Amino acid sequence: MFKKMLSYGIILVLLIIITAMYNEQLASIPLLILSAYLFFLGTRQMLHSKKRKM
């Protein structure tokens, strides 16, 4: 439960930073961080489901 709330919190903070930096045309920096974080979460979930099937 705590990990899920932490994950949602990180995503929410990054989205707020993206909207704040969008007016200064610097939104690509937090978008890159957000995409890397979501890629990490997806990879971890995929490996977890593969281990569960074995």
N, C-alpha and C positions, 0 to 999 in steps of 0.2 A: 504494500500500500504506500509506504514512504517513497519507494523508488519511482512509482508511477506519479506521485504528486511532485517529486523533484523534477522528473522529466517534463511534466506539464508546466512547471514553474520556469524551467530553463527556456522552453519554447515560447512561453508568454513574454518573458523578458526580452528575448531576441526579437520578437515581433514588435514590441514597443520601441526598441532601439531602431529597428528598421524604419518604422514610421516617423520617428523623430529625425533620423538622418536622411530621409528621403528628400526633404526640402533643400538640403545642402548638397545633394547629388553624391552622397557617400553611402547609399544603401547597399552597394555591392559588397562591402566588407562584412556586415552582419548577415547578409544573405548567403555568402560563402560559408560563414561559420555555421549558420542554420542548416545548410544543405549537408555539410560534413557531419554534423551531429545526427541528422535524420538518417544519413547513410550508415553511420555507426550503429544506430538503434536497429535499423533494418537488418544489417549483417548479423548482429547479435541475436536477433529474433530468429533468423534463418538457421543459424548454427544450433540454437537451442531446440528448434523443432526437429532438425536432423538427428540430434542426439536422442531425442525422445522416441523417434521411430525405430532406432536401432535396438 
